[in-house]
Amino acid sequence: MTFWYSRRCPRCGGDLYLDEDETGRFYVCFQCAREYAIEYIERLAAEKAREAAAERAEKEVAVAGARR
């Protein structure tokens, strides 16, 4: 089973897939062929998720304030 991250390549915005060879596992961009360590991509994904959660929280506060 191939694991994909859509539009997550930090370099070109392309799609990443999980690959493996004798050196280990890593992500490869389907469009630009750049290779990334798993830890790096997963750290970026976690940061993006935290930013999205903070943005949602800000919007909820703004909506709650507008209802008063």
DSSP file (Angstrom, degrees, kcal/mol; ACC not computed):
  #  RESIDUE AA STRUCTURE BP1 BP2  ACC     N-H-->O    O-->H-N    N-H-->O    O-->H-N    TCO  KAPPA ALPHA  PHI   PSI    X-CA   Y-CA   Z-CA
    1    1 A M              0   0    0      0, 0.0     2,-0.4     0, 0.0     0, 0.0   0.000 360.0 360.0 360.0 131.2    0.0    0.0    0.0
    2    2 A T        -     0   0    0     15,-0.0     2,-0.5    17,-0.0    17,-0.1  -0.793 360.0-144.4 -96.5 134.0    1.4    3.4   -1.0
    3    3 A F        -     0   0    0     -2,-0.4    15,-2.0    15,-0.2     2,-0.3  -0.866  19.9-166.5-100.2 127.9    0.9    6.3    1.4
    4    4 A W  E     -A   17   0A   0     -2,-0.5     2,-0.5    13,-0.2    13,-0.2  -0.883  19.8-163.1-116.7 144.5    0.3    9.7   -0.3
    5    5 A Y  E >   -A   16   0A   0     11,-2.5    11,-2.8    -2,-0.3     3,-0.8  -0.980  27.9-137.9-117.7 113.0    0.4   13.3    1.0
    6    6 A S  T 3  S-     0   0    0     -2,-0.5     9,-0.2     1,-0.2     8,-0.1  -0.544  75.5 -11.0 -75.9 133.3   -1.4   15.5   -1.6
    7    7 A R  T 3  S+     0   0    0     -2,-0.3     8,-0.2     1,-0.1    -1,-0.2   0.847  96.4 122.6  51.1  46.1    0.2   18.9   -2.4
    8    8 A R    <   +     0   0    0      6,-1.3     7,-0.2    -3,-0.8    -1,-0.1   0.405  22.8 123.7-116.7   0.3    2.7   18.7    0.5
    9    9 A C     >  -     0   0    0      5,-2.3     4,-1.8     1,-0.2     5,-0.0  -0.495  51.2-151.7 -66.0 121.9    6.1   19.0   -1.2
   10   10 A P  T  4 S+     0   0    0      0, 0.0    -1,-0.2     0, 0.0    31,-0.0   0.770  92.0  47.8 -64.6 -24.0    7.8   22.0    0.4
   11   11 A R  T  4 S+     0   0    0      1,-0.1    -2,-0.1    23,-0.0     0, 0.0   0.941 134.7   0.4 -82.9 -50.8    9.7   22.7   -2.8
   12   12 A C  T  4 S-     0   0    0      2,-0.0     3,-0.1     3,-0.0    -1,-0.1   0.491  89.9-113.5-122.4  -5.8    7.1   22.5   -5.5
   13   13 A G     <  +     0   0    0     -4,-1.8    -6,-0.0     1,-0.2     0, 0.0   0.634  69.4 141.1  80.6  13.0    3.8   21.8   -3.9
   14   14 A G        -     0   0    0     -7,-0.2    -5,-2.3     1,-0.1    -6,-1.3  -0.060  58.2 -78.2 -80.6-175.6    3.5   18.4   -5.5
   15   15 A D        -     0   0    0     -8,-0.2    15,-3.5    -7,-0.2    16,-0.4  -0.683  40.9-148.4 -89.5 136.2    2.3   15.1   -4.2
   16   16 A L  E     -AB   5  29A   0    -11,-2.8   -11,-2.5    -2,-0.3     2,-0.3  -0.819  11.7-170.6-104.3 143.1    4.5   13.0   -1.9
   17   17 A Y  E     -AB   4  28A   0     11,-2.4    11,-2.5    -2,-0.4     2,-0.4  -0.970  28.1-111.1-129.8 151.4    4.5    9.2   -1.7
   18   18 A L  E     + B   0  27A   0    -15,-2.0     2,-0.3    -2,-0.3     9,-0.2  -0.657  41.5 176.9 -81.9 128.5    6.2    7.0    0.8
   19   19 A D  E     - B   0  26A   0      7,-3.5     7,-2.4    -2,-0.4     2,-0.3  -0.824  12.3-159.0-127.9 166.8    9.1    5.0   -0.7
   20   20 A E  E     + B   0  25A   0     -2,-0.3     5,-0.2     5,-0.2     2,-0.2  -0.996  16.0 157.8-149.7 140.8   11.7    2.5    0.7
   21   21 A D  E >   - B   0  24A   0      3,-2.3     3,-1.1    -2,-0.3    -2,-0.0  -0.727  63.2 -66.2-142.1-163.9   15.1    1.2   -0.3
   22   22 A E  T 3  S+     0   0    0      1,-0.3     3,-0.1    -2,-0.2    -2,-0.0   0.701 130.2  54.6 -66.5 -17.8   18.1   -0.4    1.4
   23   23 A T  T 3  S-     0   0    0      1,-0.3     2,-0.3     0, 0.0    -1,-0.3   0.656 118.7 -96.2 -89.1 -16.3   18.8    2.8    3.3
   24   24 A G  E <   -B   21   0A   0     -3,-1.1    -3,-2.3     2,-0.0    -1,-0.3  -0.927  53.3 -37.6 138.1-162.2   15.3    3.1    4.8
   25   25 A R  E     +B   20   0A   0     -2,-0.3    13,-0.5    -5,-0.2     2,-0.3  -0.772  56.4 152.4-105.2 148.3   11.9    4.8    4.3
   26   26 A F  E     -BC  19  37A   0     -7,-2.4    -7,-3.5    -2,-0.3     2,-0.3  -0.972  41.7-101.1-163.3 163.8   11.4    8.3    3.0
   27   27 A Y  E     -BC  18  36A   0      9,-2.6     9,-3.0    -2,-0.3     2,-0.4  -0.766  30.9-164.5 -95.3 144.5    8.9   10.5    1.1
   28   28 A V  E     -BC  17  35A   0    -11,-2.5   -11,-2.4    -2,-0.3     2,-0.4  -0.991  21.1-123.4-128.4 136.5    9.5   11.3   -2.6
   29   29 A C  E  >  -B   16   0A   0      5,-2.3     4,-1.5    -2,-0.4   -13,-0.2  -0.665  12.5-150.5 -78.6 128.2    7.8   14.1   -4.5
   30   30 A F  T  4 S+     0   0    0    -15,-3.5    -1,-0.2    -2,-0.4   -14,-0.1   0.821  93.7  41.2 -66.8 -31.5    6.0   12.7   -7.6
   31   31 A Q  T  4 S+     0   0    0    -16,-0.4    -1,-0.1     1,-0.1   -15,-0.1   0.932 130.9  18.4 -85.9 -49.2    6.5   15.9   -9.5
   32   32 A C  T  4 S-     0   0    0      2,-0.1    -2,-0.2     0, 0.0    -1,-0.1   0.518  91.0-131.4-105.5  -5.2   10.0   17.1   -8.7
   33   33 A A     <  +     0   0    0     -4,-1.5     2,-0.2     1,-0.2    -3,-0.1   0.591  50.3 153.5  68.3  13.6   11.5   13.8   -7.4
   34   34 A R        -     0   0    0     -6,-0.1    -5,-2.3     1,-0.0     2,-0.4  -0.521  37.1-136.5 -73.4 141.9   13.0   15.4   -4.3
   35   35 A E  E     -C   28   0A   0     -7,-0.2     2,-0.3    -2,-0.2    -7,-0.2  -0.800  20.5-172.1-102.4 142.2   13.4   13.1   -1.3
   36   36 A Y  E     -C   27   0A   0     -9,-3.0    -9,-2.6    -2,-0.4     2,-0.1  -0.978  28.2-109.4-133.2 144.5   12.5   14.0    2.3
   37   37 A A  E  >  -C   26   0A   0     -2,-0.3     4,-1.8   -11,-0.2     5,-0.2  -0.445  29.5-124.3 -66.1 144.1   13.0   12.3    5.6
   38   38 A I  H  > S+     0   0    0    -13,-0.5     4,-2.6     1,-0.2     5,-0.2   0.911 110.4  54.6 -56.6 -44.8    9.8   11.0    7.1
   39   39 A E  H  > S+     0   0    0      1,-0.2     4,-2.1     2,-0.2    -1,-0.2   0.874 106.1  52.4 -60.0 -39.0   10.3   13.0   10.3
   40   40 A Y  H  > S+     0   0    0     -3,-0.2     4,-2.1     2,-0.2    -1,-0.2   0.944 112.5  42.8 -63.7 -49.4   10.7   16.2    8.4
   41   41 A I  H  X S+     0   0    0     -4,-1.8     4,-2.4     1,-0.2    -2,-0.2   0.895 114.7  50.0 -66.7 -40.7    7.4   15.9    6.4
   42   42 A E  H  X S+     0   0    0     -4,-2.6     4,-2.1    -5,-0.2    -1,-0.2   0.849 109.4  52.0 -69.2 -32.1    5.5   14.7    9.5
   43   43 A R  H  X S+     0   0    0     -4,-2.1     4,-2.3    -5,-0.2    -2,-0.2   0.915 110.5  48.6 -66.6 -42.3    6.8   17.6   11.5
   44   44 A L  H  X S+     0   0    0     -4,-2.1     4,-2.4     1,-0.2    -2,-0.2   0.907 111.0  50.7 -62.0 -41.3    5.6   20.0    8.7
   45   45 A A  H  X S+     0   0    0     -4,-2.4     4,-2.1     1,-0.2    -1,-0.2   0.897 110.4  49.2 -64.1 -40.3    2.2   18.3    8.7
   46   46 A A  H  X S+     0   0    0     -4,-2.1     4,-2.3     2,-0.2    -1,-0.2   0.902 111.0  49.9 -65.9 -41.2    1.8   18.6   12.5
   47   47 A E  H  X S+     0   0    0     -4,-2.3     4,-2.4     1,-0.2    -2,-0.2   0.911 110.7  49.6 -62.6 -42.3    2.8   22.3   12.3
   48   48 A K  H  X S+     0   0    0     -4,-2.4     4,-2.2     1,-0.2    -1,-0.2   0.888 110.3  50.5 -64.8 -38.8    0.2   22.9    9.5
   49   49 A A  H  X S+     0   0    0     -4,-2.1     4,-2.2     2,-0.2    -2,-0.2   0.899 110.2  49.7 -65.7 -40.6   -2.5   21.1   11.6
   50   50 A R  H  X S+     0   0    0     -4,-2.3     4,-2.4     2,-0.2    -2,-0.2   0.910 111.0  49.6 -63.8 -41.9   -1.7   23.2   14.7
   51   51 A E  H  X S+     0   0    0     -4,-2.4     4,-2.2     1,-0.2    -2,-0.2   0.905 110.9  49.4 -63.4 -41.5   -1.9   26.4   12.6
   52   52 A A  H  X S+     0   0    0     -4,-2.2     4,-2.3     2,-0.2    -1,-0.2   0.894 111.0  49.9 -65.3 -39.7   -5.3   25.3   11.1
   53   53 A A  H  X S+     0   0    0     -4,-2.2     4,-2.3     2,-0.2    -2,-0.2   0.907 111.2  48.8 -65.4 -41.5   -6.6   24.5   14.6
   54   54 A A  H  X S+     0   0    0     -4,-2.4     4,-2.2     2,-0.2    -2,-0.2   0.894 111.0  50.6 -64.4 -39.5   -5.5   27.9   15.9
   55   55 A E  H  X S+     0   0    0     -4,-2.2     4,-2.0     2,-0.2    -2,-0.2   0.906 110.2  49.4 -65.3 -41.8   -7.1   29.6   12.9
   56   56 A R  H  X S+     0   0    0     -4,-2.3     4,-2.3     1,-0.2    -2,-0.2   0.906 110.0  51.7 -62.7 -41.1  -10.4   27.8   13.5
   57   57 A A  H  X S+     0   0    0     -4,-2.3     4,-2.1     1,-0.2    -2,-0.2   0.902 108.5  50.9 -63.2 -41.1  -10.3   28.8   17.2
   58   58 A E  H  X S+     0   0    0     -4,-2.2     4,-2.2     1,-0.2    -1,-0.2   0.905 110.4  49.3 -62.4 -41.5   -9.8   32.4   16.2
   59   59 A K  H  X S+     0   0    0     -4,-2.0     4,-2.5     2,-0.2    -2,-0.2   0.893 109.3  52.2 -65.3 -39.4  -12.8   32.3   13.8
   60   60 A E  H  X S+     0   0    0     -4,-2.3     4,-2.5     2,-0.2    -1,-0.2   0.899 109.9  48.9 -64.2 -39.9  -15.0   30.7   16.5
   61   61 A V  H  X S+     0   0    0     -4,-2.1     4,-2.3     2,-0.2    -1,-0.2   0.909 111.7  49.6 -64.5 -42.0  -14.1   33.5   19.0
   62   62 A A  H  X S+     0   0    0     -4,-2.2     4,-1.7     2,-0.2    -2,-0.2   0.903 112.5  46.8 -64.4 -41.3  -14.9   36.1   16.3
   63   63 A V  H  X S+     0   0    0     -4,-2.5     4,-1.2     2,-0.2    -2,-0.2   0.912 111.9  50.6 -67.0 -42.3  -18.2   34.5   15.6
   64   64 A A  H  X S+     0   0    0     -4,-2.5     4,-0.5     1,-0.2     3,-0.2   0.886 110.9  49.6 -63.4 -38.4  -19.1   34.2   19.3
   65   65 A G  H >< S+     0   0    0     -4,-2.3     3,-0.7     1,-0.2    -1,-0.2   0.843 107.7  53.8 -68.0 -33.8  -18.2   37.8   19.8
   66   66 A A  H 3< S+     0   0    0     -4,-1.7    -1,-0.2     1,-0.2    -2,-0.2   0.749 100.9  61.0 -72.8 -23.8  -20.4   38.9   16.8
   67   67 A R  H 3<        0   0    0     -4,-1.2    -1,-0.2     1,-0.2    -2,-0.2   0.674 360.0 360.0 -77.3 -17.0  -23.4   37.1   18.3
   68   68 A R    <<        0   0    0     -3,-0.7    -1,-0.2    -4,-0.5    -2,-0.1   0.484 360.0 360.0 -74.8 360.0  -23.4   39.2   21.4
